[in-house]
């Protein structure tokens, strides 16, 4: 095995490896490694996906182990993850690294079809010809062997590794049934098992397709301006810096910046906003949006796998590949059911001396299909239902953990105050006029996209002011910006920025406290070491902010307001929303420390935010929720749950869905284990025969799947109550 193996993509506990022409051999080698949970080969792109226990193995360790097992050091081409940038692979590979994979239904459908046909053939012969029960050497027996082949293969693999899995145990039970002459019973058990696999794969596919339907993929071709001529170009061939010509009706294929023209753009597939956005020169546009009216030329910034949509696909795929804690609990419960089944079977044989009764108990207890499906089917259905509500759960883990949070921390700017901030007050010092102060602020904030900076730029634009070029610019998260404009040091930011640069604070200035009392966020403008202007920015509170706070409070969840604003400004909002816990003047690391402290106290906190300032806290929290994360790379990377709409009520809907999912999973556990116990007892008492045992599996597995399917129809959450918001009066000095 001398061909090179290359690591294509990796996340903790999962690695994709390109194996060339030795895919099957590499899979067999990987299957034998301690700590490997599952492997999946994809012949279309000659890659191998390995799921492993990150506590026992690393991605690089898997590659080294493969090289050692193959007896050659030339096996590994790259021990570090390489992005899938090969254009040909993007065009022809069935599952590029940045694409959500759909489980194939064909193998399950073929087996289910064969078993169904065999069952109908057997039923027809019995009804029409009064034929005897089929034996192993019959068409029905052949169908049973065909359907059981994957289970028997897994049983052999497990035997070589010295372990027993659910699949191998089920295969053994079917062999025992067929060997005892109960071919019809074996067919029933196989039929329901294969049907369950088919329905589960279908639900998993629906969940992924629901996400794809919401996050529509970009067009396959677009027009690029080359030497003044629009040339039709495949999307896969785009490069950063290409100038795209986009006309009405065309889907934007890359993230970029408008450099000429004006257009109305529909970005509802990501933001959830029904209204069109007017995009002119300097506006950012994102892949997947559609130009509805007008013509724009866009300079591509992020293309291919680096676009906003591609990053979402990547994160969701990574999350879906990791099983949640409750799914592992379902597997454990199924294994324990098997162990108990062995004991009950042995006890039945000893006390009743009836091989028939013992065999019936074995068939009931040794096939915990419904138990193993109890969690996975519900989680797949919930992810699909959430996607319909514009809620992206990055796998089952955040879906499960969000249900158990007992503290929720809400950012202020952009989260509780969601509407676009506007400049409500300007005060000047040292005889400067408003235009001079605004001009300096515009020049310093020219490339800053923070909502507060946008408020200043919007006001300047409304007065026809243009920013001057700055010679140097530096951003400080949670504080503001430092720029050199026309040779002068200019600062625009909060009190912490003044402290950082040792700028004297305007003590005793009543205008500062007056603006804070009105609920305005105060920004200072300092030039050459002295404060020369004050800006009061109004942040209108979201209509649904009160509802969300009330919902969590009613559900015994502690609510915290965390913000970089000063105390007076934050206290006004906290009092209005009746939020008891308040963290003010918080830098990103302060928010993260709060998450760590809450966890040390035994709490399970969720961080809800919308920007780069919240990313550290999202990573440290039990669950990170990004609100309206459109175009915000840091929030997208850090969040476990992405709310694609702009309404804060999506947090409530996500929490309700996660709680409902856990409730339905527990219902499934009771359905599965309860029917197994009752069936085993009935079999031991002679009230249930082998055929009826197979029908029992059909009944309780179908009940579990139907119960889980309810999650695909998302219930309407807590209705939003319309409420008035406090709007500060605009007061320009």
N, C-alpha and C positions, 0 to 999 in steps of 0.2 A: 504494500500500500504506500506508494511513494508520491502520489499526487498531493498537492498542497491543500491544506485546510485553512480557511480564512474566517475569522470572527467578523460577522457582518454587523451585528447589533446586540447590545446587552443591556439589561436592567437587573437589579438585584433579584436573584433567584431564577433568572431566565436568560438564555443566550441563543442566538441564531448563528449557525455555522454553515458556511458554504463548503461542500464536500466534493465537488466535481463528480467524477464517474464512480466514486466509491461510497455513495450515499448509504446503501443498505449495510455495508460492512461497518461504516462509522456508527450507524444507529445501533447495531448489535454490540459494538464495543462500549458505547455510551450507556446502554441498558445495564451493563454489568458493573457499573461504578457505584460504590456506596454513596448514598446521598442523592442519587438521581431519582426523581419522582416519576417523570414521564418524558418520553421522547416522541416527536412527531416529524416524520419525513415529508418533504414536499418535492416530488420528482420534477415538477414543472420548472423550479428554479434551483434544483439540486442543492437544497438547503435542509438543515436539520435543526429543529427547535428542541432545546433541552431545558426542562424545568427541574430545578434542583434545590436542595436545602442549602441556603446561603451560609448557614452555620457550619456546614461540613465541607462545602466545596466553593470554589471560585470559578469564574468563567475561564481565566487563564489556566487554572488547575485542571479543568476538563480537557483543554487542548493538550496540555503536557501529558496527561494520562493517556489520551488517545495516541500520542506519539510513542509513549513507552510501550503501550500494548501492541502497537504496530511494529515495534522493533526498529524504528528509524527516527532520526532527529530532523529529517527534512520534511516532516509532515506539516509543520506549522508555518504558515506564511506570515501571520500577524497575530500577536498575542493581545493586541489592543483593538477595541471596537472600531471598525471602519464604516463610515456612513455609506449607504447604498447609493452612490452617485453615478454609477455606470448607466448611461442613457439607454443603452440597448436592454439592460436588465429592467429598467423602468418600463420600457415599451412591451417587453415580451414576458417578463417574469409574472407568474400568476399571483405572487404575494410579495411585493417589495416590502422592505423592512418597515416602511412608514405607512402601511396599509392594513386596515382591519381585515383579518382573515375570516371567511365564512366557513363554518364546518360543512363538509360535504354530506349531502343527504343520500347520495347514490348507493353506497354500500348498505346502509340501513334499509333503504327502500327496496333494493333487490332481495335482501334476505326476508324482509317482511312480506313481499309479494309472493315469494316461493312458498313460505310457510302458510300464508293465507290460502293459496291455491291448493296446497296439500290438505289443509283442513276442510275446505269445501269439497274436495274429491272424496275424502274419507266420510264426511257427513252425507254426501249424495249416495255413496255405496251403501251406507248403513240404512238410510231411509228408503231408497228405491229397491235395493237388492237384499236387504237384511244381512249384509256381509258381516263377518266376524271382525273383531278388532284387528287392525293391521299389525304385522310383526316388523322386526328390524329390517328384514330382507323384503322390503316392499317400497313403492314410491314414497309413501309417507315416511318410512324409515330413512330413505335416502335424503328427503327434505330435512329431517331432523338432524342428520349428520352434517348436511350443508350449513344449516343455520347455527349449529353448535361449533363449527370449525374455528371461528375467532376465539370463543371461550376455551376450547380445547388447546389452541395454540398458546393462549395466555397461561393456561394451567401448566403446560410443559415448561414454559419460561420461568414461572414462579417456582416450580419444583426444582429446577436447576439452581435457582438462587436461594432455595431453602426457606421460602416464605409462602404464605397462603393469602390470596386476595379474594375480594368478593366475586370477581369474574371467574377465577379458577374454581372456587367452591361451587358456584352455580353450574359450571361445566361438569364438575364431578357429580352433582345431584342429577343432572340430565342423563349422564352416562348410566348412573345407577337405575334411574327410572326405565331407560330403554333396555338395559340388561335384565331388568325384572319383568320385561314383557309389557310395561306400561308405556308403549310408544305414543299413544294418544295423549297421555298425561305429559310426557316430555314435550310433545308438540305444543300443548297449551302453554306450558311454562315458557318455552322458547318464544312462542308467538307474542306473549305479553311483554317479555323482556326486550325483544327486538322492536316491538311497537313503542315501548317506552323510550328506547334509544332514539328512534325516529322522531318522536314528538319532542324530546329534549333537544335534539339537534335542530329541529325546526324552530323551537323557541329561542335558542341561541342565535340562529340566523336572523330571526325577526328582530331581536334586540340590536344586532349590528346594523341591519338594514334600516331600522328606525333612526339610528344615529346618522347613517349615510343620507337618509332622506332629509334630515334636518340640516346637516352640513353638506350641502350639495357640492359635488366635485366640480372642478374647473373644466373649461372646454378643452378639447384635444388640440385645437389649432387657434391661432390668433394672428394678428397682423403687427409686424415689427417695421419701424421706419428705418430703412437702410439707404443712405445716400439720397435722402429726400423722397424715396419711393416706399410705399407700403407693401411689404412682402409677406405672404402667408407663410407662417412658421409653426411647426409642431410645438405644443406647450413644453414638451420634454426637452426641447433644444434651447429654451430661453436661458439667458445669462443675466446676472445682475448688471445693471447699467443699460440694458436694452430699452429702447423707447417704444412703447406699445401704443398703437392707434386704436382707440375703442369707440365704437359707434353705438347708437341706440339698439337695444336688444341683445348686445353681446355680454357674455359673462367674463368678468375680470379674472385672468389666469394667474396673477402674481400679486404679492403685496408690493405697494409702491407709492410714489408721490406724484401728484398731478403737477405737470410743468407747463401746460397750456390748455386752454379751453375751459368750458364749464358744462356740467351735466348733472342730472338728477339720478342718484344712485340708490338702488334697492339693496339694502344690506340686512333685510329681515331674516334671512336664513341664519344669521349669526346673532344679531342684536335683538330680534323679536319686535323691533319697531315697525309699525305698518307704514308710517309716513316715509316719503323719499327724502334723502339727504342731498342738499345742494353742495356739490364739490367743485371748487375752483382751484386756481393755482395755489400750491402749498398744502392742499388737503391730502390726507393719507387715505388710501383705498386698500381693500383687502381681497384676496382671492376668494371666489365664490359669490361676490356681490355682482349685481347686474346693472348695466347702464340702461336706464329707462328712457331718457331723453337727453339729447345733446351729444357732443363729441369732445373727448378729452385725450390728451397725450400723457401717458404715465411712464415715469422712469421706474423700471423694475428694481426693487431692493431685495426682496426675498422670493426665490423661485423654487419650484419643485418641492422637495421634501422639507424645505425650510419655511414654507408659507404657514400662515396661521392655521389653516385647515389641516395641513399635514401634521402639524405638531399636536393638534387635538386627536387625530387618528392614532398617532404614535402613543400618546398617553393612555388613551382608552384601550388600545390593544394590549399595552403592557399591564394595565390593571385587570383586564379580563382574563389574562393568563395566570393570575394569582388567585388561588382559592381562599375564600374567607374563613374565619375561625369557625363559623357555624356550619360551613360545608365540611370542614374536617371533623366537627362534632357529629355530623350525620354519618360520615364514614365510620367513625368510632362506634356509634350506636349500632350500625349495620353489622360490624364485626362482632360486637357483643351479642347481637341477636343470633348470629351464627353459632357462637360458643354456647349460648343457652340452648339453642336448637339441638346441638349435639347431646348435651346433658339430658334434655327432655326426651329426645329420641331413645337414648340408652335406657333411661328410666322407664319409658313406655314398654320397651322390649322386655325389660327385666320383670316388671310387675304384671304385664298383661300376657306375656308369652305369645304375643301376636305380631308376626312380622309385617302383616298388612297395616295394622295400626301404627307401628313404628315407622314404616315407610311413608305413610300419610303425614305424620308429624314432621318427618325429615323434609318432605316437599314443601310444607308450609313454612317451617322455620329456616330452611337453608336457602331461601330465595328472597332476601330482603330488598327487592328492587325498589319498592315504594319508599323504604327508609332512606336508601342512598339517594333517591331523587327528591326527597322532601325539601332540601335546601337549595340544590342547584337549579331545579325547575323554577322555584319561586324567585330566585335572584335574577335569572335570565329574563323572566317575565317582567320583573320590576324595572330592570334596566331599560327594557323596551318601552314600558309605560312611562318611565321618566323622560325618555327621549321625546316622546310625544308632547310632554309638558315643557320641553326645552331645558331639561335638567340632565346634565351629563354626569353619571356616576362612573368614576374610573375603576370599575371592577366591583366585586362583592364586598371587599373589606370596608371601604368608606360607606357603602350602603348599610352595612351592618352596624358599624361603629357610630354613625350619626344618630341612630336610634337611641344609643345609650349615653349621649352627652348630657352632663348635668351643669354645664356652664357654657354660655355663649358670649363671645366678645365681639362687639360691633364697632367697626371703624366709623368715623364721623363723615369726613369729606368724601363724597362719592358713594357712600353706602347709606347712611341715614339721611344725608343731604344729597339727593340724587340728581335734582335738576341742575342744569348748567349754572354755575355760580356767576354772579354779575357784580360789577364794581358799584358799590352804593355810596361811598364817601371818599373824598380826597382832601387831605390837609397838607399845607406846605409850610416851610420854615425858611428863614434867612432871605425873605423877599423873593423867592422863586415863584413863578406862576405855575399853574396846573399843567400847562402844555410842556414846560421844561421838565417837570418831574415825571410826567407820563413818558416823554421821549426817552429819558434815561432808563426808566423801567422797561419800556418796550425793547430797547437795545440790549439790555441784560437778559431779558426773558425770551429772546427771539426763538431759541431752539428748545425751550422748556415746554413740555406738554402737560404739566401738572394742572389740574382744574383751576387752581387759584391763579396761576400764570395765564391761563387762557382767558380768565375774566379780565385781567389787565389788558391783554392784547385785543380782546373783542372791543373794549371801550376805546382803546386807542384807534382801532380801525374805524369805529363809528365816527370819530372826529377827523378822519383822513390823515392820521399820523403814520409815518413809515419808520421802522426801526433803522438805526445806524448800524453799520458793521462793527462787531467787537473784535478786539485783538486776541482775547483769551476768555475762556468761560469754564467755570468749575461748579459742579452741582454737589450739594450736601443733602443727603436723604433726610427728610423730615425737618429741614431747616431753611433752605432757599438756595440762591445762586450768587456766585461771585464772578464778576466780569470786569474786563478792562475795556472801557469805551472812550475813544479819543484820548488815550493816555491816562485816563483817570480810573481809580478803583471805584467800582459801583457794587453795592450789595443790595439785594432785594430778598427779604425773608422775615422770619419771626425773631423773637427775642433771643433764642438760642444762637442764631447766626450772629447777632450783635455780640453776644458773649464770646463766641469763637474768635472773633476778630478784635476783641477788646474795644468795641465801640460804646461810648457812654450812652446809657439808656435815658430817654427824655423824662426824668423823674418829675412827678407832679403835673404832668401834662394831662389835663382833665379830658382832652379829646380822646385819648387812648381809652381811659376807663369808660367814657360815654359810649364809644363804639362797641366795646366789649359788652357793656350792659344791654345794648340793643341786639346782641347776638351776632355781631359782625366779627369776622376773622380779621385781625389787624396784621398788616404787613408793613415793615419799615423799609424805607429807601435811604441808604447812606452813601455819601460821596466823599471820598478823600478823608475818611475817618469821622465824619459827622452826619447825624441823622438830618435829612432835609425834606423828607416827605412821609406821609402816613396814608395807607390805603385801607379802607374798610370794605371787605368782600362779604356779600350776603350769600349764604348757602341755604336756599329754600329746603325745608324738610320734606322728605317724601311723604306722599299721602298715606302710604301703608306702613310707615315707620311705627306709629302707635300700635297698630294691629299686631305687628311682629313682636314688639316688646311685650305686649299684653299676652300674646299666645305663649311665649316662653315662660313668662312669670306664672301664668295659670297652670303650666305643666311642671312647676317646681324646678325650673331651670334658672340658675343664677344668671343675671344679665349684667354685662360690664360694657361701659363705653370707654373705648381707648382712642385717644386722639393726640395729634401733635399740637393742637390749639392750646392757648393759654387758659388758665382756670376759669376766669369770668365768662369767656365765650362758651366753653364746654358746659359749665354749670347751668347756663340758661337752657340749653337743649336737654340736659339730663333731668332738670326739674320738670320741664314740660312733658317729657316722656316717662317720668317717674322711674328713672334708672338709678338704683342705689349705689352701684359701684362705678367709680370714675378714676381713670388714669389719664392725666393731662400732661402736656408738653413732652409727649412720648416719642422718642426716636425709634426706628425699626428694632434696634436691639433691646429697647425697653419693653416693647410689645412681646418680643420673643421671651424675655425673662419672665414676664407675667404668665405666659403659657407654661413655662417650666415650673414656676412657683405653684400654680394651680395643680399641676400634675403631682408635685411633691406633697400637696395637701390631700391627695387621693381623688382629686377631681378629674373629670374627662372633658377638657375644654374644646370648643369649636371656635375657630377664628373666621369671622366673616368680613371680607374686605374686597377692595377693587383694584388695588394698585401695587406698585413695587414696594411701597412703604410697609405693606402687610405681608410680603412674601416670607420673611424670616419667621414671623409669628405663625403663619400657616404651616410651615415645616415643623415647628415645635409643637403645634397643637395636636390633639387627638385626630381632629378632622379640620381640613382647611376648605373653606367655601369661597370661591371667587365669583363675585357678582358682576355681570356685564363685562366679562374679561376680554371683550373684543379688542384685539390688538395689543393687549398687555402681556408681554412675554413672561415677565416674572410671576405674575399672578397665575397664569396658565400653567407654568412649570410646577409651581408649589402647591396648587390646590388639588384636593382629592375630589371635589365636586365643583363643576363649572355650571353656573346659571347663565344661559345664553340670552335671556331677556334682560330688560332693564328694571323690572319691578322687584322690590325687596321681598314681596310676598312669596317669591319663588323659594326662599329659605324655609318658609312654613310648609309649602307643598313638598319640598324635599324631605323635611323631617317627618311629616305625616306619612309619606310613602315608605320611608325607611322603617318607621314603627309598624306600619301595616304589614310590611314584608316579614318582619320578625314574628309578628303575631300569626301570620298564615303559615310560616315555617313550623312553628310549634303545633299548630293545628294539624299539619301534615305528619309531624312526629306521632301525635296521638292516633291519627287515622291508621298509620302504618303499623306501629307497634301494638296498638290495641287489637287490630284485626289479626295480627300474627299470633298474639297470645290467645285470643278466643279461638282462632282456627286450630292452633296446636292443641288446646284443651279439648276441642270437639273431636279432633283426630284421635287423641289418646283415649277418649271415651267411646270411640267407634261410631260417632255421629257424622263423621266426614270421611269420604273416600278420596282416593288419589285424584280422580277427575274433578271432584268438587274442590279439591285443594288448588288445582289449576285455575278454576273459575274464581276462587277467592283472590288469587293474584291479579286476575283481570280486573276484578271489582275495586280492590283497594288501590292499585296502582293508577287506574283511571280516575279514581276520586282524588288522589293526590295531585295529578296533573291538571284536572279541571279546577281544583281549588287554587293552584298556583296561577292558572291562566287568568283568574280574576284580577291579578295585578296589572295585566296589560290594559285593562280599562280603568284608567286613573279616575278616582273620585274627585269631585270638586272640593278643593280645600276650603278652609275657613273663609267666608266671604269678606271682601275688603269693605270696610266701613269708610265712607267718605268723611273726611274731616278737614277742617280748616287749618292752614299752616300759618305760622307767624311770618309775616313779610316785613323786614325792616324798611323804613321810609328812606328813599334815596335823598341824600343831603350832601350836595357838593359845596365845599367851602369856597 
